[in-house]
């Protein structure tokens, strides 16, 4: 299992705009930020026939699946453990092939502003005996404590780094 560490720093401006005062909420009433895959960025397809964009002609595909989330609250903030699988397939493998892809993890504030984003590179080793590869990923973002423990309006978004054409293809060919 690959374990990526991702530290998210909430901007000091966010703290200045928050209501001042100490929180009287106990840690037990804390609410975890939502964690989800971004619609249209949760899969990647590279086609051999880009002109017709026929999904059956896919050369390479990769998809994020099985998102699991755990939150651990402390006096300092909340640590989030997001685990998921990346399932990748490569067609017409004649020799061992290494495919490099990039995915991102972003922290978003209640207003939709991206507070922090980090890219992760992933190497996928294919062979004629292994045309499908399943890789487990774990990312561990951290939100420092605000003036209360309610992170419910914050989000962690996960997706592949794609071109505009790839995003349009994914949105047109939803499964």
Secondary structure by P-SEA (a helix, b strand, c coil): cbbbbbbbbccaaaaaacccccccccccccccccccccccccbbbbbccccccccccccbbbbbcbbbbbbbbcccbbbbbbbbbbbbbbcccccbbbbbbbbbbbbbcccccccbbbbbbbbbbbcccccbbbbbbbbbbbbcccccccccccbbbbbccccaaaaaaaaaccc
